[in-house]
Amino acid sequence: MTLVMLRSNESQDQLLKRFRKKVVKSGVLSTVRRKRWFVSKSEQRRMEEKKSARRLKRRQVKTFE
């Protein structure tokens, strides 16, 4: 659980900004998004293979430019 305490002379906007940074850094949102739906092992493997292929293709395109 992410917890932030209000510092002296700190505005609500600054507090909220600090809280958002902590949440992003902790990876809570990415975990929630990833676990929102069940993905089978085979489907997960296929998605990772597609992601890897896209990454390799992007690297090859950058080297030719």
PyMOL Python script that loads the backbone (N, CA, C, O; Angstrom):
from pymol import cmd

cmd.read_pdbstr("""\
ATOM      1  N   MET A   1       0.838  -1.174   0.000  1.00  0.00           N
ATOM      2  CA  MET A   1       0.000   0.000   0.000  1.00  0.00           C
ATOM      3  C   MET A   1       0.889   1.245   0.000  1.00  0.00           C
ATOM      4  O   MET A   1       1.806   1.369   0.811  1.00  0.00           O
ATOM      5  N   THR A   2       0.605   2.142  -0.905  1.00  0.00           N
ATOM      6  CA  THR A   2       1.386   3.360  -1.030  1.00  0.00           C
ATOM      7  C   THR A   2       0.838   4.405  -0.069  1.00  0.00           C
ATOM      8  O   THR A   2      -0.365   4.661  -0.023  1.00  0.00           O
ATOM      9  N   LEU A   3       1.739   5.000   0.691  1.00  0.00           N
ATOM     10  CA  LEU A   3       1.344   5.970   1.697  1.00  0.00           C
ATOM     11  C   LEU A   3       2.209   7.214   1.562  1.00  0.00           C
ATOM     12  O   LEU A   3       3.432   7.114   1.473  1.00  0.00           O
ATOM     13  N   VAL A   4       1.581   8.385   1.548  1.00  0.00           N
ATOM     14  CA  VAL A   4       2.315   9.649   1.538  1.00  0.00           C
ATOM     15  C   VAL A   4       1.743  10.536   2.630  1.00  0.00           C
ATOM     16  O   VAL A   4       0.530  10.582   2.838  1.00  0.00           O
ATOM     17  N   MET A   5       2.613  11.228   3.314  1.00  0.00           N
ATOM     18  CA  MET A   5       2.195  12.127   4.385  1.00  0.00           C
ATOM     19  C   MET A   5       2.351  13.562   3.894  1.00  0.00           C
ATOM     20  O   MET A   5       3.294  13.884   3.171  1.00  0.00           O
ATOM     21  N   LEU A   6       1.425  14.409   4.292  1.00  0.00           N
ATOM     22  CA  LEU A   6       1.465  15.809   3.917  1.00  0.00           C
ATOM     23  C   LEU A   6       2.616  16.494   4.641  1.00  0.00           C
ATOM     24  O   LEU A   6       2.680  16.493   5.870  1.00  0.00           O
ATOM     25  N   ARG A   7       3.516  17.073   3.870  1.00  0.00           N
ATOM     26  CA  ARG A   7       4.653  17.789   4.443  1.00  0.00           C
ATOM     27  C   ARG A   7       4.224  19.211   4.799  1.00  0.00           C
ATOM     28  O   ARG A   7       3.214  19.711   4.303  1.00  0.00           O
ATOM     29  N   SER A   8       4.996  19.846   5.656  1.00  0.00           N
ATOM     30  CA  SER A   8       4.668  21.225   6.009  1.00  0.00           C
ATOM     31  C   SER A   8       4.858  22.118   4.778  1.00  0.00           C
ATOM     32  O   SER A   8       5.807  21.949   4.012  1.00  0.00           O
ATOM     33  N   ASN A   9       3.959  23.045   4.611  1.00  0.00           N
ATOM     34  CA  ASN A   9       3.968  23.980   3.481  1.00  0.00           C
ATOM     35  C   ASN A   9       3.869  23.276   2.126  1.00  0.00           C
ATOM     36  O   ASN A   9       4.393  23.780   1.133  1.00  0.00           O
ATOM     37  N   GLU A  10       3.216  22.138   2.071  1.00  0.00           N
ATOM     38  CA  GLU A  10       3.033  21.411   0.812  1.00  0.00           C
ATOM     39  C   GLU A  10       1.579  21.522   0.388  1.00  0.00           C
ATOM     40  O   GLU A  10       0.676  21.307   1.197  1.00  0.00           O
ATOM     41  N   SER A  11       1.348  21.854  -0.867  1.00  0.00           N
ATOM     42  CA  SER A  11      -0.029  21.981  -1.356  1.00  0.00           C
ATOM     43  C   SER A  11      -0.598  20.599  -1.662  1.00  0.00           C
ATOM     44  O   SER A  11       0.127  19.608  -1.746  1.00  0.00           O
ATOM     45  N   GLN A  12      -1.903  20.565  -1.824  1.00  0.00           N
ATOM     46  CA  GLN A  12      -2.581  19.311  -2.150  1.00  0.00           C
ATOM     47  C   GLN A  12      -2.146  18.792  -3.516  1.00  0.00           C
ATOM     48  O   GLN A  12      -2.045  17.582  -3.723  1.00  0.00           O
ATOM     49  N   ASP A  13      -1.890  19.709  -4.447  1.00  0.00           N
ATOM     50  CA  ASP A  13      -1.448  19.314  -5.782  1.00  0.00           C
ATOM     51  C   ASP A  13      -0.086  18.631  -5.729  1.00  0.00           C
ATOM     52  O   ASP A  13       0.135  17.620  -6.396  1.00  0.00           O
ATOM     53  N   GLN A  14       0.820  19.187  -4.937  1.00  0.00           N
ATOM     54  CA  GLN A  14       2.147  18.587  -4.802  1.00  0.00           C
ATOM     55  C   GLN A  14       2.067  17.213  -4.154  1.00  0.00           C
ATOM     56  O   GLN A  14       2.774  16.285  -4.547  1.00  0.00           O
ATOM     57  N   LEU A  15       1.188  17.095  -3.148  1.00  0.00           N
ATOM     58  CA  LEU A  15       0.994  15.818  -2.477  1.00  0.00           C
ATOM     59  C   LEU A  15       0.463  14.768  -3.453  1.00  0.00           C
ATOM     60  O   LEU A  15       0.935  13.631  -3.475  1.00  0.00           O
ATOM     61  N   LEU A  16      -0.519  15.159  -4.253  1.00  0.00           N
ATOM     62  CA  LEU A  16      -1.099  14.250  -5.235  1.00  0.00           C
ATOM     63  C   LEU A  16      -0.070  13.830  -6.273  1.00  0.00           C
ATOM     64  O   LEU A  16      -0.032  12.667  -6.672  1.00  0.00           O
ATOM     65  N   LYS A  17       0.766  14.770  -6.714  1.00  0.00           N
ATOM     66  CA  LYS A  17       1.814  14.480  -7.693  1.00  0.00           C
ATOM     67  C   LYS A  17       2.816  13.474  -7.122  1.00  0.00           C
ATOM     68  O   LYS A  17       3.235  12.547  -7.816  1.00  0.00           O
ATOM     69  N   ARG A  18       3.196  13.660  -5.857  1.00  0.00           N
ATOM     70  CA  ARG A  18       4.127  12.745  -5.206  1.00  0.00           C
ATOM     71  C   ARG A  18       3.513  11.349  -5.069  1.00  0.00           C
ATOM     72  O   ARG A  18       4.191  10.341  -5.267  1.00  0.00           O
ATOM     73  N   PHE A  19       2.216  11.305  -4.725  1.00  0.00           N
ATOM     74  CA  PHE A  19       1.517  10.027  -4.596  1.00  0.00           C
ATOM     75  C   PHE A  19       1.486   9.292  -5.936  1.00  0.00           C
ATOM     76  O   PHE A  19       1.758   8.092  -5.990  1.00  0.00           O
ATOM     77  N   ARG A  20       1.159   9.998  -7.009  1.00  0.00           N
ATOM     78  CA  ARG A  20       1.101   9.373  -8.336  1.00  0.00           C
ATOM     79  C   ARG A  20       2.460   8.807  -8.741  1.00  0.00           C
ATOM     80  O   ARG A  20       2.540   7.713  -9.300  1.00  0.00           O
ATOM     81  N   LYS A  21       3.526   9.556  -8.457  1.00  0.00           N
ATOM     82  CA  LYS A  21       4.868   9.071  -8.777  1.00  0.00           C
ATOM     83  C   LYS A  21       5.185   7.789  -8.029  1.00  0.00           C
ATOM     84  O   LYS A  21       5.757   6.856  -8.594  1.00  0.00           O
ATOM     85  N   LYS A  22       4.810   7.743  -6.750  1.00  0.00           N
ATOM     86  CA  LYS A  22       5.067   6.535  -5.955  1.00  0.00           C
ATOM     87  C   LYS A  22       4.290   5.346  -6.498  1.00  0.00           C
ATOM     88  O   LYS A  22       4.815   4.235  -6.561  1.00  0.00           O
ATOM     89  N   VAL A  23       3.044   5.577  -6.889  1.00  0.00           N
ATOM     90  CA  VAL A  23       2.210   4.489  -7.419  1.00  0.00           C
ATOM     91  C   VAL A  23       2.818   3.954  -8.710  1.00  0.00           C
ATOM     92  O   VAL A  23       2.898   2.740  -8.896  1.00  0.00           O
ATOM     93  N   VAL A  24       3.244   4.835  -9.599  1.00  0.00           N
ATOM     94  CA  VAL A  24       3.840   4.408 -10.864  1.00  0.00           C
ATOM     95  C   VAL A  24       5.137   3.643 -10.598  1.00  0.00           C
ATOM     96  O   VAL A  24       5.384   2.597 -11.198  1.00  0.00           O
ATOM     97  N   LYS A  25       5.956   4.169  -9.699  1.00  0.00           N
ATOM     98  CA  LYS A  25       7.240   3.543  -9.403  1.00  0.00           C
ATOM     99  C   LYS A  25       7.066   2.157  -8.769  1.00  0.00           C
ATOM    100  O   LYS A  25       7.871   1.258  -9.013  1.00  0.00           O
ATOM    101  N   SER A  26       6.023   1.986  -7.960  1.00  0.00           N
ATOM    102  CA  SER A  26       5.796   0.702  -7.304  1.00  0.00           C
ATOM    103  C   SER A  26       5.273  -0.353  -8.265  1.00  0.00           C
ATOM    104  O   SER A  26       5.384  -1.545  -7.978  1.00  0.00           O
ATOM    105  N   GLY A  27       4.702   0.051  -9.404  1.00  0.00           N
ATOM    106  CA  GLY A  27       4.213  -0.898 -10.395  1.00  0.00           C
ATOM    107  C   GLY A  27       2.840  -1.453 -10.098  1.00  0.00           C
ATOM    108  O   GLY A  27       2.447  -2.463 -10.681  1.00  0.00           O
ATOM    109  N   VAL A  28       2.105  -0.826  -9.212  1.00  0.00           N
ATOM    110  CA  VAL A  28       0.779  -1.319  -8.840  1.00  0.00           C
ATOM    111  C   VAL A  28      -0.170  -1.289 -10.026  1.00  0.00           C
ATOM    112  O   VAL A  28      -0.886  -2.261 -10.269  1.00  0.00           O
ATOM    113  N   LEU A  29      -0.187  -0.192 -10.764  1.00  0.00           N
ATOM    114  CA  LEU A  29      -1.136  -0.066 -11.879  1.00  0.00           C
ATOM    115  C   LEU A  29      -0.858  -1.076 -12.984  1.00  0.00           C
ATOM    116  O   LEU A  29      -1.790  -1.661 -13.536  1.00  0.00           O
ATOM    117  N   SER A  30       0.416  -1.287 -13.312  1.00  0.00           N
ATOM    118  CA  SER A  30       0.727  -2.252 -14.361  1.00  0.00           C
ATOM    119  C   SER A  30       0.332  -3.663 -13.938  1.00  0.00           C
ATOM    120  O   SER A  30      -0.120  -4.457 -14.763  1.00  0.00           O
ATOM    121  N   THR A  31       0.501  -3.975 -12.663  1.00  0.00           N
ATOM    122  CA  THR A  31       0.099  -5.290 -12.156  1.00  0.00           C
ATOM    123  C   THR A  31      -1.409  -5.458 -12.250  1.00  0.00           C
ATOM    124  O   THR A  31      -1.891  -6.511 -12.668  1.00  0.00           O
ATOM    125  N   VAL A  32      -2.148  -4.447 -11.872  1.00  0.00           N
ATOM    126  CA  VAL A  32      -3.609  -4.515 -11.926  1.00  0.00           C
ATOM    127  C   VAL A  32      -4.080  -4.686 -13.364  1.00  0.00           C
ATOM    128  O   VAL A  32      -4.962  -5.500 -13.637  1.00  0.00           O
ATOM    129  N   ARG A  33      -3.497  -3.924 -14.280  1.00  0.00           N
ATOM    130  CA  ARG A  33      -3.891  -4.044 -15.690  1.00  0.00           C
ATOM    131  C   ARG A  33      -3.579  -5.432 -16.231  1.00  0.00           C
ATOM    132  O   ARG A  33      -4.374  -6.007 -16.975  1.00  0.00           O
ATOM    133  N   ARG A  34      -2.421  -5.967 -15.856  1.00  0.00           N
ATOM    134  CA  ARG A  34      -2.009  -7.272 -16.359  1.00  0.00           C
ATOM    135  C   ARG A  34      -2.912  -8.385 -15.815  1.00  0.00           C
ATOM    136  O   ARG A  34      -3.194  -9.352 -16.522  1.00  0.00           O
ATOM    137  N   LYS A  35      -3.364  -8.253 -14.567  1.00  0.00           N
ATOM    138  CA  LYS A  35      -4.160  -9.307 -13.946  1.00  0.00           C
ATOM    139  C   LYS A  35      -5.662  -9.094 -14.084  1.00  0.00           C
ATOM    140  O   LYS A  35      -6.453  -9.819 -13.482  1.00  0.00           O
ATOM    141  N   ARG A  36      -6.052  -8.104 -14.872  1.00  0.00           N
ATOM    142  CA  ARG A  36      -7.476  -7.809 -15.020  1.00  0.00           C
ATOM    143  C   ARG A  36      -8.231  -8.960 -15.674  1.00  0.00           C
ATOM    144  O   ARG A  36      -9.361  -9.265 -15.292  1.00  0.00           O
ATOM    145  N   TRP A  37      -7.607  -9.595 -16.658  1.00  0.00           N
ATOM    146  CA  TRP A  37      -8.202 -10.745 -17.326  1.00  0.00           C
ATOM    147  C   TRP A  37      -7.237 -11.916 -17.262  1.00  0.00           C
ATOM    148  O   TRP A  37      -6.020 -11.732 -17.236  1.00  0.00           O
ATOM    149  N   PHE A  38      -7.787 -13.110 -17.237  1.00  0.00           N
ATOM    150  CA  PHE A  38      -6.960 -14.320 -17.218  1.00  0.00           C
ATOM    151  C   PHE A  38      -6.389 -14.548 -18.610  1.00  0.00           C
ATOM    152  O   PHE A  38      -7.107 -14.476 -19.607  1.00  0.00           O
ATOM    153  N   VAL A  39      -5.090 -14.823 -18.668  1.00  0.00           N
ATOM    154  CA  VAL A  39      -4.424 -15.137 -19.926  1.00  0.00           C
ATOM    155  C   VAL A  39      -3.716 -16.476 -19.739  1.00  0.00           C
ATOM    156  O   VAL A  39      -2.898 -16.634 -18.833  1.00  0.00           O
ATOM    157  N   SER A  40      -4.035 -17.433 -20.603  1.00  0.00           N
ATOM    158  CA  SER A  40      -3.432 -18.753 -20.480  1.00  0.00           C
ATOM    159  C   SER A  40      -1.941 -18.685 -20.802  1.00  0.00           C
ATOM    160  O   SER A  40      -1.467 -17.732 -21.419  1.00  0.00           O
ATOM    161  N   LYS A  41      -1.213 -19.715 -20.371  1.00  0.00           N
ATOM    162  CA  LYS A  41       0.242 -19.750 -20.590  1.00  0.00           C
ATOM    163  C   LYS A  41       0.569 -19.721 -22.085  1.00  0.00           C
ATOM    164  O   LYS A  41       1.502 -19.033 -22.502  1.00  0.00           O
ATOM    165  N   SER A  42      -0.187 -20.459 -22.884  1.00  0.00           N
ATOM    166  CA  SER A  42       0.093 -20.499 -24.315  1.00  0.00           C
ATOM    167  C   SER A  42      -0.170 -19.144 -24.964  1.00  0.00           C
ATOM    168  O   SER A  42       0.591 -18.706 -25.827  1.00  0.00           O
ATOM    169  N   GLU A  43      -1.242 -18.484 -24.553  1.00  0.00           N
ATOM    170  CA  GLU A  43      -1.546 -17.166 -25.091  1.00  0.00           C
ATOM    171  C   GLU A  43      -0.482 -16.149 -24.674  1.00  0.00           C
ATOM    172  O   GLU A  43      -0.095 -15.286 -25.462  1.00  0.00           O
ATOM    173  N   GLN A  44      -0.024 -16.256 -23.452  1.00  0.00           N
ATOM    174  CA  GLN A  44       1.012 -15.359 -22.959  1.00  0.00           C
ATOM    175  C   GLN A  44       2.308 -15.563 -23.744  1.00  0.00           C
ATOM    176  O   GLN A  44       2.992 -14.599 -24.086  1.00  0.00           O
ATOM    177  N   ARG A  45       2.638 -16.824 -24.025  1.00  0.00           N
ATOM    178  CA  ARG A  45       3.841 -17.128 -24.806  1.00  0.00           C
ATOM    179  C   ARG A  45       3.734 -16.548 -26.214  1.00  0.00           C
ATOM    180  O   ARG A  45       4.698 -15.981 -26.729  1.00  0.00           O
ATOM    181  N   ARG A  46       2.553 -16.689 -26.841  1.00  0.00           N
ATOM    182  CA  ARG A  46       2.344 -16.142 -28.178  1.00  0.00           C
ATOM    183  C   ARG A  46       2.488 -14.621 -28.191  1.00  0.00           C
ATOM    184  O   ARG A  46       3.085 -14.058 -29.108  1.00  0.00           O
ATOM    185  N   MET A  47       1.942 -13.964 -27.177  1.00  0.00           N
ATOM    186  CA  MET A  47       2.045 -12.501 -27.107  1.00  0.00           C
ATOM    187  C   MET A  47       3.501 -12.081 -26.936  1.00  0.00           C
ATOM    188  O   MET A  47       3.935 -11.103 -27.544  1.00  0.00           O
ATOM    189  N   GLU A  48       4.258 -12.806 -26.119  1.00  0.00           N
ATOM    190  CA  GLU A  48       5.668 -12.476 -25.915  1.00  0.00           C
ATOM    191  C   GLU A  48       6.481 -12.689 -27.193  1.00  0.00           C
ATOM    192  O   GLU A  48       7.389 -11.912 -27.488  1.00  0.00           O
ATOM    193  N   GLU A  49       6.153 -13.743 -27.951  1.00  0.00           N
ATOM    194  CA  GLU A  49       6.842 -13.986 -29.217  1.00  0.00           C
ATOM    195  C   GLU A  49       6.551 -12.865 -30.216  1.00  0.00           C
ATOM    196  O   GLU A  49       7.458 -12.411 -30.913  1.00  0.00           O
ATOM    197  N   LYS A  50       5.297 -12.415 -30.293  1.00  0.00           N
ATOM    198  CA  LYS A  50       4.943 -11.318 -31.185  1.00  0.00           C
ATOM    199  C   LYS A  50       5.667 -10.031 -30.779  1.00  0.00           C
ATOM    200  O   LYS A  50       6.164  -9.286 -31.623  1.00  0.00           O
ATOM    201  N   LYS A  51       5.713  -9.790 -29.470  1.00  0.00           N
ATOM    202  CA  LYS A  51       6.389  -8.597 -28.962  1.00  0.00           C
ATOM    203  C   LYS A  51       7.874  -8.642 -29.308  1.00  0.00           C
ATOM    204  O   LYS A  51       8.456  -7.632 -29.704  1.00  0.00           O
ATOM    205  N   SER A  52       8.478  -9.804 -29.158  1.00  0.00           N
ATOM    206  CA  SER A  52       9.890  -9.970 -29.477  1.00  0.00           C
ATOM    207  C   SER A  52      10.144  -9.737 -30.965  1.00  0.00           C
ATOM    208  O   SER A  52      11.124  -9.093 -31.337  1.00  0.00           O
ATOM    209  N   ALA A  53       9.262 -10.262 -31.810  1.00  0.00           N
ATOM    210  CA  ALA A  53       9.417 -10.088 -33.257  1.00  0.00           C
ATOM    211  C   ALA A  53       9.312  -8.609 -33.644  1.00  0.00           C
ATOM    212  O   ALA A  53      10.083  -8.125 -34.474  1.00  0.00           O
ATOM    213  N   ARG A  54       8.360  -7.896 -33.041  1.00  0.00           N
ATOM    214  CA  ARG A  54       8.224  -6.458 -33.327  1.00  0.00           C
ATOM    215  C   ARG A  54       9.479  -5.705 -32.892  1.00  0.00           C
ATOM    216  O   ARG A  54       9.950  -4.812 -33.597  1.00  0.00           O
ATOM    217  N   ARG A  55      10.013  -6.069 -31.736  1.00  0.00           N
ATOM    218  CA  ARG A  55      11.216  -5.397 -31.225  1.00  0.00           C
ATOM    219  C   ARG A  55      12.400  -5.625 -32.157  1.00  0.00           C
ATOM    220  O   ARG A  55      13.135  -4.689 -32.469  1.00  0.00           O
ATOM    221  N   LEU A  56      12.587  -6.871 -32.605  1.00  0.00           N
ATOM    222  CA  LEU A  56      13.679  -7.187 -33.527  1.00  0.00           C
ATOM    223  C   LEU A  56      13.520  -6.443 -34.847  1.00  0.00           C
ATOM    224  O   LEU A  56      14.493  -5.941 -35.410  1.00  0.00           O
ATOM    225  N   LYS A  57      12.274  -6.377 -35.335  1.00  0.00           N
ATOM    226  CA  LYS A  57      12.017  -5.683 -36.594  1.00  0.00           C
ATOM    227  C   LYS A  57      12.350  -4.198 -36.469  1.00  0.00           C
ATOM    228  O   LYS A  57      12.928  -3.610 -37.383  1.00  0.00           O
ATOM    229  N   ARG A  58      11.983  -3.589 -35.333  1.00  0.00           N
ATOM    230  CA  ARG A  58      12.284  -2.172 -35.108  1.00  0.00           C
ATOM    231  C   ARG A  58      13.788  -1.943 -35.060  1.00  0.00           C
ATOM    232  O   ARG A  58      14.279  -0.949 -35.596  1.00  0.00           O
ATOM    233  N   ARG A  59      14.521  -2.846 -34.427  1.00  0.00           N
ATOM    234  CA  ARG A  59      15.975  -2.712 -34.333  1.00  0.00           C
ATOM    235  C   ARG A  59      16.622  -2.809 -35.710  1.00  0.00           C
ATOM    236  O   ARG A  59      17.566  -2.079 -36.011  1.00  0.00           O
ATOM    237  N   GLN A  60      16.110  -3.718 -36.549  1.00  0.00           N
ATOM    238  CA  GLN A  60      16.663  -3.874 -37.888  1.00  0.00           C
ATOM    239  C   GLN A  60      16.388  -2.645 -38.735  1.00  0.00           C
ATOM    240  O   GLN A  60      17.247  -2.230 -39.513  1.00  0.00           O
ATOM    241  N   VAL A  61      15.220  -2.062 -38.601  1.00  0.00           N
ATOM    242  CA  VAL A  61      14.870  -0.880 -39.374  1.00  0.00           C
ATOM    243  C   VAL A  61      15.768   0.272 -38.961  1.00  0.00           C
ATOM    244  O   VAL A  61      16.203   1.039 -39.820  1.00  0.00           O
ATOM    245  N   LYS A  62      16.057   0.419 -37.689  1.00  0.00           N
ATOM    246  CA  LYS A  62      16.903   1.510 -37.209  1.00  0.00           C
ATOM    247  C   LYS A  62      18.327   1.373 -37.720  1.00  0.00           C
ATOM    248  O   LYS A  62      18.974   2.384 -37.991  1.00  0.00           O
ATOM    249  N   THR A  63      18.838   0.146 -37.860  1.00  0.00           N
ATOM    250  CA  THR A  63      20.207  -0.036 -38.320  1.00  0.00           C
ATOM    251  C   THR A  63      20.367   0.302 -39.794  1.00  0.00           C
ATOM    252  O   THR A  63      21.450   0.702 -40.219  1.00  0.00           O
ATOM    253  N   PHE A  64      19.293   0.147 -40.592  1.00  0.00           N
ATOM    254  CA  PHE A  64      19.368   0.427 -42.020  1.00  0.00           C
ATOM    255  C   PHE A  64      19.258   1.917 -42.322  1.00  0.00           C
ATOM    256  O   PHE A  64      19.678   2.353 -43.393  1.00  0.00           O
ATOM    257  N   GLU A  65      18.711   2.696 -41.419  1.00  0.00           N
ATOM    258  CA  GLU A  65      18.515   4.126 -41.672  1.00  0.00           C
ATOM    259  C   GLU A  65      19.768   4.899 -41.574  1.00  0.00           C
ATOM    260  O   GLU A  65      19.759   6.115 -41.762  1.00  0.00           O
TER     261      GLU A  65
END
""", "prot")
cmd.dss("prot")
cmd.show_as("cartoon", "prot")
cmd.util.cbc("prot")
cmd.orient("prot")
